[in-house]
Amino acid sequence: MNARAPGRPRILSRARIVEAARRIADDEGLDALTVRRVAQRLSTGQASLYRHIKDRDELLRLLAEDVAAQLPGPADHPDPRHQVIGQWLAAYDYLSRHRWAARIIAEGQHMADGASAFNDSALDALRRTSTGDHRPTGAAAPPADVLRVYRVLWHLLLGSLLNAHPVGHAGRPTEQDGGRPDPAPTDPLEESDASRDDFTWALPRILDSLLRPA
């Protein structure tokens, strides 16, 4: 049997290092993530970690790869428009649980091959949404427009996640006060809900701009 004996420390591996790094980033923020902090979390010395990773930069790259590989695929729905909306909402919810991930993606310093599955499926769903069957003119949207909408959706997603404290932004309009905006939320959870509401509102409108003829 290969079972670990009681009291014997778990074998250190890249997977364990990345897991510990993800927990630190989730709990303490990306700025708190250092090789020393990960070593402390794993109750080991920094030298042990350097047998598996080169430096903090590689740690961030591995972290970016880990989060990218878990980005969701298209929603299970026969209508490609609903697939697109469901996929991007799921991506928002996933990344909102790891707020630091949006920062890594936006900075663009750490490329992640694992994101290719999400990118390919998102583009494929957009292309199917933009075919003549789904446009009033009966003609497919130009490929350049599909790529532009894809980029805009990424900007919308990352901007919504990073804009946790919208300084200078008014609150949301309400029916109770005749459409005048509420004060901007000050509670982080309330801000998060407001950001998701805005993302949910904007997503189908951007997508429908692709479906409408110019």
MISEZA-362229 format. One record per residue: residue number from 1; x, y, z of N, C-alpha, C in turn. Coordinates in pm, 1 decimal. Example, Ala and Ser with C-alpha at 12.3 -4.5 7.8 and 13.67 -1.06 7.14 Angstrom:
# residues 2
NODE    nr        n.X        n.Y        n.Z       ca.X       ca.Y       ca.Z        c.X        c.Y        c.Z
NODE     1     1319.0     -569.0      780.0     1230.0     -450.0      780.0     1320.0     -330.0      780.0
NODE     2     1285.0     -225.0      708.0     1367.0     -106.0      714.0     1290.0        3.0      787.0
//
This chain:
# residues 214
NODE    nr        n.X        n.Y        n.Z       ca.X       ca.Y       ca.Z        c.X        c.Y        c.Z
NODE     1       83.8     -119.8        0.0        0.0        0.0        0.0       88.0      125.7        0.0
NODE     2       37.1      233.8      -64.8      111.4      357.5      -71.5       53.1      466.6       17.5
NODE     3      -33.3      426.4      108.8      -97.2      524.9      195.3        7.8      597.5      278.2
NODE     4      -16.9      727.0      301.3       76.5      806.8      378.0       66.4      770.4      525.0
NODE     5      178.5      749.3      588.9      178.1      713.7      729.8      132.4      832.4      813.3
NODE     6       67.1      806.1      928.6       20.9      915.4     1014.6      137.5     1006.4     1052.7
NODE     7      115.5     1137.7     1040.0      217.3     1233.2     1078.6      321.6     1261.0      971.7
NODE     8      321.3     1183.1      866.0      417.9     1204.5      758.7      372.2     1319.7      670.3
NODE     9      458.5     1418.2      642.2      415.9     1534.4      561.9      382.1     1494.2      418.5
NODE    10      286.0     1565.0      361.1      248.6     1539.0      222.2      363.1     1578.8      130.6
NODE    11      375.2     1505.2       21.4      481.2     1532.3      -75.4      453.9     1665.9     -142.9
NODE    12      554.1     1750.4     -148.9      540.5     1881.1     -212.8      538.9     1863.9     -364.4
NODE    13      450.8     1936.3     -429.4      438.3     1928.6     -574.8      393.0     2063.8     -627.6
NODE    14      402.9     2080.1     -757.7      354.1     2204.2     -818.4      206.2     2223.2     -792.0
NODE    15      129.9     2114.0     -798.3      -14.3     2123.3     -776.7      -45.0     2175.9     -636.6
NODE    16       28.5     2127.1     -536.0        6.9     2175.2     -399.6       49.6     2320.0     -385.3
NODE    17      156.9     2357.7     -450.8      204.4     2496.1     -444.8      101.2     2589.8     -506.7
NODE    18       46.6     2551.9     -622.6      -53.3     2635.2     -689.1     -180.5     2643.3     -605.1
NODE    19     -219.5     2533.4     -545.8     -338.3     2533.3     -460.3     -320.5     2630.1     -342.9
NODE    20     -202.7     2624.7     -280.0     -176.1     2714.8     -168.1     -173.6     2860.0     -214.9
NODE    21     -113.8     2883.6     -331.0     -108.0     3019.7     -385.4     -247.9     3072.0     -414.1
NODE    22     -334.0     2987.9     -468.0     -471.1     3030.2     -498.0     -545.5     3067.1     -370.0
NODE    23     -525.7     2990.5     -265.0     -592.7     3019.4     -137.8     -543.6     3151.8      -78.4
NODE    24     -414.3     3176.0      -88.8     -359.8     3303.0      -38.4     -416.8     3420.3     -117.3
NODE    25     -419.6     3407.1     -249.9     -473.9     3514.3     -333.5     -620.9     3537.8     -302.2
NODE    26     -696.8     3430.4     -281.2     -838.6     3443.5     -247.9     -857.9     3509.9     -112.1
NODE    27     -778.5     3469.2      -14.0     -797.5     3514.6      124.5     -733.6     3649.5      152.9
NODE    28     -616.5     3674.7       92.4     -537.3     3790.6      131.2     -510.3     3888.5       18.0
NODE    29     -540.6     3849.3     -103.9     -515.6     3937.2     -217.1     -385.8     3903.4     -287.8
NODE    30     -375.4     3948.2     -411.6     -261.2     3912.2     -495.7     -131.2     3973.4     -444.8
NODE    31     -138.4     4091.9     -385.9      -16.2     4156.7     -338.0       47.1     4079.5     -222.7
NODE    32      -32.6     4000.1     -151.0       20.8     3922.1      -39.3       87.9     3793.4      -85.5
NODE    33       73.7     3762.6     -213.2      126.2     3635.9     -263.9      276.0     3645.8     -290.9
NODE    34      355.1     3577.6     -211.7      500.1     3569.5     -230.8      541.5     3424.0     -212.3
NODE    35      660.2     3392.3     -259.2      711.8     3256.7     -240.4      723.6     3226.5      -91.6
NODE    36      767.9     3323.6      -13.8      780.5     3304.3      130.9      644.8     3275.4      194.9
NODE    37      540.6     3350.4      150.4      406.8     3330.0      209.4      353.6     3192.4      173.2
NODE    38      377.9     3147.1       53.0      333.4     3012.6       13.6      406.1     2907.1       96.4
NODE    39      536.0     2926.8      116.9      612.6     2832.9      198.5      557.0     2826.2      339.8
NODE    40      521.4     2941.3      394.6      462.2     2942.8      528.5      330.6     2866.6      530.0
NODE    41      251.7     2886.5      427.9      120.9     2819.0      419.6      137.9     2668.0      414.1
NODE    42      243.4     2623.9      350.6      268.4     2480.7      335.3      358.3     2425.5      446.0
NODE    43      394.5     2512.5      540.7      480.0     2471.9      653.7      610.9     2409.7      605.2
NODE    44      673.3     2478.7      512.0      800.9     2431.8      459.2      891.0     2552.5      436.4
NODE    45     1012.2     2529.4      390.0     1104.5     2638.2      362.7     1097.2     2683.0      218.5
NODE    46     1141.8     2806.1      192.4     1139.9     2857.5       56.0     1224.0     2772.9      -37.9
NODE    47     1334.3     2720.4       14.0     1422.3     2639.7      -70.6     1348.7     2519.6     -128.6
NODE    48     1256.2     2464.7      -52.6     1179.1     2349.4     -101.2     1093.0     2388.3     -220.9
NODE    49     1037.7     2509.9     -216.7      953.8     2555.4     -327.8     1035.7     2579.8     -453.4
NODE    50     1158.9     2627.4     -436.2     1241.8     2658.9     -552.3     1285.8     2534.2     -628.7
NODE    51     1260.6     2418.3     -573.0     1284.6     2295.0     -648.8     1174.0     2271.7     -751.9
NODE    52     1063.1     2342.5     -734.9      947.9     2321.6     -822.6      914.2     2445.5     -906.2
NODE    53      945.6     2564.8     -855.9      918.9     2688.1     -929.0     1043.2     2776.4     -926.5
NODE    54     1055.4     2859.9    -1027.6     1174.3     2945.4    -1039.0     1165.0     3068.1     -948.6
NODE    55     1047.3     3136.3     -951.9     1031.1     3259.8     -877.3      882.8     3295.7     -869.5
NODE    56      853.1     3412.7     -815.6      713.9     3456.8     -802.9      649.3     3472.5     -939.4
NODE    57      724.2     3515.7    -1037.7      668.8     3533.7    -1171.3      617.2     3401.7    -1227.4
NODE    58      693.7     3295.5    -1206.7      646.5     3164.1    -1252.4      526.8     3118.9    -1171.3
NODE    59      525.1     3153.2    -1044.1      410.0     3119.7     -960.0      283.5     3186.1    -1012.8
NODE    60      294.2     3312.5    -1053.5      179.4     3382.7    -1109.9      136.8     3321.7    -1243.1
NODE    61      235.0     3280.1    -1322.5      201.5     3215.8    -1450.7      125.5     3085.9    -1428.3
NODE    62      170.7     3006.1    -1332.8      102.1     2880.7    -1301.0      -37.3     2907.3    -1245.9
NODE    63      -49.7     3013.7    -1168.8     -179.9     3050.1    -1113.3     -275.6     3092.8    -1224.0
NODE    64     -222.7     3170.7    -1319.8     -304.3     3212.9    -1433.5     -348.2     3092.3    -1516.1
NODE    65     -257.2     2996.4    -1534.4     -290.7     2875.5    -1608.9     -398.8     2795.0    -1538.1
NODE    66     -388.4     2787.5    -1406.5     -485.4     2711.7    -1326.7     -624.9     2771.3    -1338.3
NODE    67     -635.0     2903.3    -1326.8     -767.2     2966.0    -1332.1     -822.9     2963.9    -1474.1
NODE    68     -736.0     2978.4    -1575.3     -781.7     2979.1    -1714.2     -838.8     2844.3    -1755.2
NODE    69     -777.5     2737.5    -1705.8     -821.6     2602.8    -1742.5     -961.4     2571.3    -1689.9
NODE    70    -1008.0     2648.9    -1591.7    -1138.1     2621.4    -1531.4    -1246.1     2719.2    -1575.7
NODE    71    -1214.8     2804.9    -1673.1    -1317.7     2892.7    -1726.8    -1427.7     2808.0    -1791.3
NODE    72    -1553.2     2845.7    -1776.3    -1664.7     2759.9    -1820.3    -1683.7     2757.8    -1971.4
NODE    73    -1746.0     2651.1    -2017.9    -1783.5     2639.0    -2158.0    -1921.0     2698.7    -2181.4
NODE    74    -1971.4     2691.7    -2306.0    -2103.2     2747.3    -2336.9    -2213.6     2681.6    -2254.2
NODE    75    -2318.8     2758.1    -2227.0    -2432.6     2704.6    -2153.8    -2502.1     2597.4    -2237.2
NODE    76    -2563.2     2503.1    -2170.2    -2635.0     2394.6    -2237.3    -2774.0     2444.1    -2276.7
NODE    77    -2784.2     2493.7    -2399.0    -2910.5     2549.5    -2447.0    -2912.5     2539.3    -2599.1
NODE    78    -3026.6     2507.3    -2659.0    -3030.8     2493.6    -2806.3    -3011.6     2625.2    -2880.5
NODE    79    -3042.7     2737.3    -2816.2    -3028.3     2867.9    -2880.3    -2887.2     2919.7    -2855.9
NODE    80    -2807.9     2943.4    -2962.4    -2670.0     2990.2    -2943.9    -2661.4     3123.7    -2869.9
NODE    81    -2761.9     3208.4    -2883.2    -2760.9     3335.4    -2810.2    -2762.0     3309.1    -2660.1
NODE    82    -2846.2     3216.9    -2616.3    -2851.5     3182.0    -2474.5    -2722.7     3112.3    -2430.0
NODE    83    -2660.7     3038.2    -2521.1    -2532.3     2975.9    -2488.9    -2426.5     3082.3    -2459.0
NODE    84    -2422.9     3183.7    -2543.7    -2325.3     3291.3    -2524.8    -2349.4     3363.1    -2392.9
NODE    85    -2473.5     3404.1    -2369.1    -2505.1     3477.3    -2246.6    -2474.4     3392.7    -2124.1
NODE    86    -2511.9     3264.3    -2128.1    -2486.8     3176.6    -2014.8    -2338.3     3155.5    -1989.4
NODE    87    -2260.5     3143.1    -2096.3    -2115.7     3121.1    -2078.9    -2049.0     3241.6    -2015.0
NODE    88    -2082.3     3361.3    -2062.0    -2016.2     3480.3    -2008.6    -2063.7     3513.4    -1867.8
NODE    89    -2189.5     3484.7    -1836.4    -2235.2     3502.9    -1698.4    -2165.4     3403.8    -1605.7
NODE    90    -2149.0     3279.8    -1652.1    -2077.6     3180.4    -1572.2    -1932.0     3220.8    -1552.5
NODE    91    -1870.5     3279.5    -1656.3    -1733.0     3327.1    -1643.7    -1724.8     3440.3    -1541.6
NODE    92    -1823.4     3528.7    -1542.9    -1825.9     3636.5    -1443.5    -1834.3     3578.4    -1302.6
NODE    93    -1925.5     3484.4    -1283.0    -1943.6     3426.6    -1149.6    -1818.7     3352.0    -1104.4
NODE    94    -1755.2     3282.6    -1196.4    -1633.6     3208.4    -1161.0    -1520.8     3304.1    -1122.8
NODE    95    -1496.8     3404.7    -1205.3    -1388.1     3497.9    -1177.8    -1417.6     3586.6    -1057.6
NODE    96    -1545.7     3610.0    -1028.5    -1578.5     3692.0     -912.3    -1543.6     3620.4     -782.5
NODE    97    -1530.7     3488.6     -789.9    -1487.6     3413.1     -671.1    -1335.6     3417.8     -655.6
NODE    98    -1267.2     3464.4     -759.7    -1121.7     3477.9     -758.0    -1088.2     3615.1     -817.7
NODE    99    -1116.7     3720.9     -745.2    -1107.2     3856.7     -798.1     -968.1     3889.5     -851.6
NODE   100     -866.9     3832.0     -792.0     -729.7     3856.2     -835.8     -706.9     3809.7     -979.0
NODE   101     -785.3     3710.1    -1023.0     -764.9     3652.5    -1156.4     -790.7     3756.7    -1265.2
NODE   102     -891.7     3841.3    -1245.4     -920.7     3945.5    -1344.4     -801.6     4038.9    -1359.5
NODE   103     -734.0     4066.9    -1250.4     -616.9     4154.8    -1255.2     -504.4     4090.2    -1335.9
NODE   104     -479.2     3961.1    -1314.6     -374.4     3891.8    -1389.8     -405.8     3892.2    -1538.9
NODE   105     -532.2     3864.8    -1572.8     -571.8     3861.1    -1713.1     -559.7     3999.5    -1776.6
NODE   106     -606.0     4101.8    -1703.8     -604.7     4237.7    -1758.4     -463.4     4289.6    -1779.9
NODE   107     -372.4     4255.6    -1690.0     -234.5     4302.4    -1703.5     -164.9     4236.7    -1821.8
NODE   108     -206.8     4114.4    -1856.4     -156.5     4049.1    -1977.0      -12.6     4004.5    -1973.7
NODE   109       48.8     4001.8    -1856.3      189.3     3962.5    -1847.7      207.3     3811.5    -1839.9
NODE   110      102.1     3741.2    -1803.2      112.8     3597.0    -1782.5       11.6     3526.7    -1872.4
NODE   111       59.1     3482.0    -1987.9      -27.1     3414.7    -2083.9      -60.2     3274.7    -2034.2
NODE   112     -182.8     3233.1    -2058.9     -227.3     3102.5    -2011.9     -285.2     3023.6    -2128.5
NODE   113     -217.8     2914.6    -2163.4     -266.9     2829.5    -2271.9     -401.7     2767.5    -2237.6
NODE   114     -427.4     2751.3    -2107.8     -552.4     2688.3    -2065.5     -675.9     2767.0    -2104.9
NODE   115     -658.5     2896.5    -2135.5     -773.3     2979.1    -2173.8     -818.5     2950.7    -2316.5
NODE   116     -740.7     2875.8    -2393.8     -774.6     2853.2    -2534.4     -907.7     2780.3    -2549.2
NODE   117     -939.1     2689.1    -2458.0    -1065.9     2616.3    -2466.6    -1183.4     2712.6    -2450.5
NODE   118    -1172.2     2803.4    -2352.9    -1278.3     2903.5    -2334.4    -1286.2     2995.2    -2456.2
NODE   119    -1172.3     3044.3    -2502.0    -1170.9     3136.3    -2615.4    -1231.7     3072.8    -2739.9
NODE   120    -1191.6     2948.7    -2767.6    -1240.8     2880.8    -2888.5    -1391.7     2858.4    -2881.0
NODE   121    -1439.6     2812.5    -2765.6    -1583.2     2784.0    -2752.7    -1665.0     2912.8    -2753.7
NODE   122    -1611.3     3019.9    -2692.4    -1683.6     3147.2    -2691.2    -1694.4     3205.0    -2831.8
NODE   123    -1585.4     3197.6    -2908.4    -1588.8     3247.1    -3045.9    -1681.2     3162.3    -3133.0
NODE   124    -1678.5     3031.6    -3113.1    -1764.7     2943.8    -3191.8    -1911.3     2975.1    -3164.7
NODE   125    -1947.2     2994.6    -3037.4    -2085.2     3027.3    -3003.0    -2125.2     3162.2    -3063.2
NODE   126    -2034.3     3259.4    -3061.9    -2063.6     3389.2    -3122.1    -2083.9     3377.6    -3273.1
NODE   127    -2001.6     3296.0    -3336.9    -2016.5     3278.6    -3482.1    -2152.7     3217.4    -3514.6
NODE   128    -2194.1     3119.3    -3435.8    -2324.6     3056.6    -3461.0    -2439.3     3153.2    -3431.6
NODE   129    -2419.3     3241.2    -3334.9    -2520.0     3342.1    -3304.1    -2531.7     3443.2    -3417.7
NODE   130    -2421.4     3466.0    -3488.1    -2418.4     3570.7    -3590.1    -2451.5     3520.4    -3729.8
NODE   131    -2490.9     3394.1    -3743.2    -2524.7     3342.3    -3875.5    -2653.4     3403.8    -3926.0
NODE   132    -2678.8     3387.5    -4054.9    -2797.3     3445.5    -4116.5    -2926.9     3400.4    -4052.2
NODE   133    -2929.7     3277.7    -3995.9    -3051.9     3226.7    -3933.1    -3094.5     3311.6    -3814.8
NODE   134    -3001.8     3386.3    -3756.3    -3031.6     3462.9    -3635.9    -3028.4     3613.5    -3659.7
NODE   135    -3018.0     3655.6    -3787.8    -3013.8     3797.9    -3819.1    -3129.7     3833.6    -3911.9
NODE   136    -3192.4     3949.9    -3889.4    -3307.5     3988.1    -3971.1    -3277.1     3994.7    -4120.2
NODE   137    -3153.5     4030.6    -4154.7    -3119.2     4043.6    -4295.9    -3097.5     3908.9    -4362.9
NODE   138    -3081.8     3802.3    -4285.0    -3053.3     3671.6    -4340.7    -2909.4     3651.1    -4379.4
NODE   139    -2824.9     3753.1    -4356.8    -2682.6     3743.7    -4389.9    -2600.6     3736.4    -4262.2
NODE   140    -2495.4     3656.3    -4265.1    -2410.0     3641.9    -4147.3    -2334.2     3771.9    -4120.6
NODE   141    -2304.8     3794.2    -3994.5    -2225.0     3911.5    -3957.3    -2082.4     3893.8    -4007.4
NODE   142    -2016.5     4000.3    -4047.4    -1876.8     3990.3    -4091.6    -1788.8     3932.4    -3980.2
NODE   143    -1690.3     3849.6    -4014.6    -1601.4     3791.9    -3912.2    -1535.2     3897.5    -3825.1
NODE   144    -1503.4     4012.3    -3882.7    -1439.9     4117.8    -3803.9    -1532.9     4167.9    -3694.1
NODE   145    -1664.0     4170.6    -3722.9    -1760.0     4213.5    -3620.7    -1769.2     4111.1    -3508.9
NODE   146    -1761.2     3982.8    -3543.0    -1765.7     3877.7    -3441.1    -1646.6     3892.2    -3346.9
NODE   147    -1528.3     3913.0    -3404.3    -1408.5     3929.9    -3322.0    -1417.7     4055.8    -3236.8
NODE   148    -1476.8     4160.5    -3291.7    -1489.5     4284.8    -3215.5    -1582.7     4264.7    -3095.5
NODE   149    -1694.5     4196.3    -3117.4    -1786.5     4170.0    -3006.6    -1719.3     4082.7    -2901.1
NODE   150    -1641.1     3984.9    -2945.5    -1567.3     3899.9    -2852.1    -1473.6     3983.1    -2764.2
NODE   151    -1399.7     4075.4    -2826.0    -1308.7     4160.8    -2748.4    -1385.6     4251.2    -2653.0
NODE   152    -1497.1     4305.5    -2701.0    -1578.1     4393.9    -2616.3    -1633.1     4317.4    -2495.4
NODE   153    -1673.5     4193.4    -2516.7    -1723.8     4112.9    -2404.1    -1614.7     4089.5    -2300.1
NODE   154    -1491.0     4067.0    -2345.6    -1379.8     4051.9    -2251.0    -1357.6     4182.3    -2174.6
NODE   155    -1361.1     4295.1    -2244.4    -1343.4     4424.0    -2177.3    -1454.4     4446.7    -2074.7
NODE   156    -1575.5     4414.4    -2112.9    -1689.4     4430.1    -2022.3    -1673.7     4341.2    -1899.7
NODE   157    -1633.8     4216.2    -1922.9    -1617.1     4121.5    -1812.7    -1510.7     4168.9    -1715.4
NODE   158    -1392.3     4200.4    -1765.9    -1282.4     4240.5    -1678.1    -1310.5     4375.1    -1612.0
NODE   159    -1367.6     4468.4    -1687.5    -1398.6     4598.2    -1629.8    -1499.5     4588.2    -1517.0
NODE   160    -1600.0     4503.3    -1534.6    -1701.1     4485.7    -1430.3    -1641.0     4425.8    -1304.2
NODE   161    -1547.1     4333.5    -1321.2    -1484.3     4268.6    -1206.7    -1385.0     4360.3    -1136.6
NODE   162    -1309.8     4437.4    -1213.9    -1207.5     4523.4    -1155.1    -1265.9     4650.3    -1094.5
NODE   163    -1381.3     4691.1    -1143.2    -1441.5     4816.1    -1099.1    -1522.7     4793.9     -971.6
NODE   164    -1455.2     4745.8     -868.7    -1524.3     4712.3     -743.4    -1567.9     4836.6     -667.9
NODE   165    -1498.8     4947.9     -688.8    -1534.6     5071.0     -619.2    -1549.0     5181.8     -722.1
NODE   166    -1669.2     5197.6     -779.9    -1687.9     5292.4     -890.3    -1690.0     5436.8     -842.8
NODE   167    -1572.8     5495.5     -819.6    -1563.7     5633.7     -774.9    -1624.7     5725.9     -880.8
NODE   168    -1714.7     5811.2     -837.0    -1775.1     5906.0     -928.8    -1893.8     5851.1    -1005.5
NODE   169    -1925.1     5723.0     -989.0    -2038.9     5665.7    -1059.6    -2164.4     5681.9     -975.2
NODE   170    -2272.8     5717.4    -1037.9    -2399.4     5725.3     -966.2    -2452.0     5585.5     -940.3
NODE   171    -2548.3     5577.8     -849.1    -2606.8     5448.0     -819.0    -2704.1     5405.2     -926.7
NODE   172    -2775.8     5296.1     -898.0    -2868.3     5241.0     -996.0    -3004.4     5309.0     -987.4
NODE   173    -3070.2     5336.1    -1101.2    -3203.5     5394.9    -1097.4    -3303.3     5299.1    -1034.4
NODE   174    -3404.3     5353.6     -968.4    -3507.7     5271.2     -906.3    -3644.3     5322.8     -947.4
NODE   175    -3743.7     5234.5     -944.8    -3880.2     5273.9     -975.2    -3939.9     5352.6     -859.4
NODE   176    -3895.9     5322.1     -736.3    -3953.2     5384.4     -618.0    -3932.6     5535.6     -616.4
NODE   177    -3820.6     5582.9     -668.3    -3794.0     5726.2     -663.9    -3802.6     5790.2     -802.0
NODE   178    -3882.7     5728.4     -888.6    -3905.7     5787.5    -1018.9    -3789.2     5779.3    -1114.0
NODE   179    -3701.8     5679.3    -1093.7    -3589.7     5660.3    -1183.7    -3463.3     5729.0    -1141.4
NODE   180    -3467.1     5806.5    -1029.7    -3344.4     5868.9     -982.0    -3251.8     5762.8     -924.7
NODE   181    -3121.7     5777.6     -941.9    -3028.9     5673.3     -897.1    -3017.9     5664.7     -746.8
NODE   182    -3000.6     5540.1     -698.7    -2967.0     5518.4     -558.5    -2826.4     5569.5     -534.1
NODE   183    -2792.6     5599.0     -407.9    -2652.5     5628.4     -377.9    -2565.1     5510.1     -414.9
NODE   184    -2442.6     5538.3     -458.3    -2351.0     5429.9     -493.1    -2329.3     5342.3     -370.9
NODE   185    -2330.3     5208.1     -385.7    -2314.6     5119.2     -271.6    -2177.6     5133.1     -208.2
NODE   186    -2174.3     5117.9      -74.7    -2047.9     5124.4       -2.0    -2007.5     4989.4       52.8
NODE   187    -2100.3     4896.2       64.5    -2068.6     4762.1      111.8    -2011.0     4680.2       -3.9
NODE   188    -1897.9     4609.0       17.5    -1836.2     4533.0      -92.9    -1930.5     4432.4     -156.5
NODE   189    -2013.0     4365.1      -76.3    -2105.9     4267.6     -132.9    -2212.2     4337.1     -217.8
NODE   190    -2256.3     4454.0     -171.1    -2355.8     4529.1     -247.6    -2295.7     4579.1     -378.2
NODE   191    -2169.4     4621.9     -372.2    -2100.1     4666.0     -493.5    -2087.9     4551.0     -592.9
NODE   192    -2058.0     4430.9     -539.4    -2044.8     4313.6     -625.4    -2176.5     4282.8     -694.4
NODE   193    -2287.5     4291.4     -620.3    -2419.6     4266.9     -679.0    -2450.3     4370.3     -786.3
NODE   194    -2414.2     4497.4     -758.3    -2440.6     4602.4     -855.8    -2360.3     4579.7     -983.1
NODE   195    -2234.1     4537.0     -969.0    -2151.1     4510.6    -1086.0    -2208.4     4396.9    -1169.0
NODE   196    -2256.8     4292.2    -1101.9    -2314.5     4179.6    -1175.4    -2443.4     4221.6    -1244.5
NODE   197    -2524.1     4302.9    -1176.3    -2646.8     4352.3    -1238.8    -2614.8     4430.8    -1365.7
NODE   198    -2513.9     4516.3    -1357.6    -2475.5     4595.3    -1474.9    -2423.6     4505.4    -1586.7
NODE   199    -2343.5     4405.6    -1550.2    -2290.5     4312.3    -1649.3    -2404.3     4234.9    -1715.4
NODE   200    -2499.6     4188.7    -1635.2    -2614.2     4113.5    -1687.0    -2698.4     4200.1    -1779.5
NODE   201    -2710.0     4328.1    -1746.5    -2787.5     4421.0    -1829.6    -2717.3     4447.0    -1962.4
NODE   202    -2586.5     4465.7    -1958.3    -2511.8     4505.8    -2078.0    -2488.0     4389.7    -2173.9
NODE   203    -2469.9     4269.4    -2121.1    -2430.2     4154.7    -2202.4    -2524.4     4128.9    -2320.0
NODE   204    -2654.6     4111.5    -2299.5    -2740.7     4084.0    -2415.4    -2751.8     4201.8    -2510.9
NODE   205    -2735.1     4323.6    -2460.8    -2743.8     4440.9    -2548.2    -2625.1     4448.0    -2643.4
NODE   206    -2507.7     4413.8    -2592.6    -2391.1     4408.3    -2680.6    -2408.1     4296.7    -2783.2
NODE   207    -2456.8     4183.5    -2736.0    -2475.7     4070.2    -2826.2    -2580.0     4101.7    -2932.6
NODE   208    -2689.2     4167.4    -2894.3    -2793.9     4200.4    -2991.2    -2745.7     4301.9    -3093.9
NODE   209    -2644.9     4381.7    -3059.0    -2591.1     4475.5    -3157.5    -2525.8     4399.6    -3272.3
NODE   210    -2478.4     4278.4    -3245.4    -2422.3     4195.6    -3350.8    -2532.1     4139.7    -3439.9
NODE   211    -2648.0     4113.7    -3381.5    -2756.9     4052.4    -3457.9    -2827.8     4153.1    -3546.1
NODE   212    -2828.0     4279.7    -3504.9    -2896.6     4381.5    -3583.6    -2809.5     4425.3    -3701.9
NODE   213    -2868.3     4442.0    -3816.2    -2789.0     4490.4    -3930.8    -2745.3     4633.9    -3909.4
NODE   214    -2630.2     4669.0    -3966.5    -2580.4     4806.5    -3953.7    -2670.8     4903.5    -4028.4
//
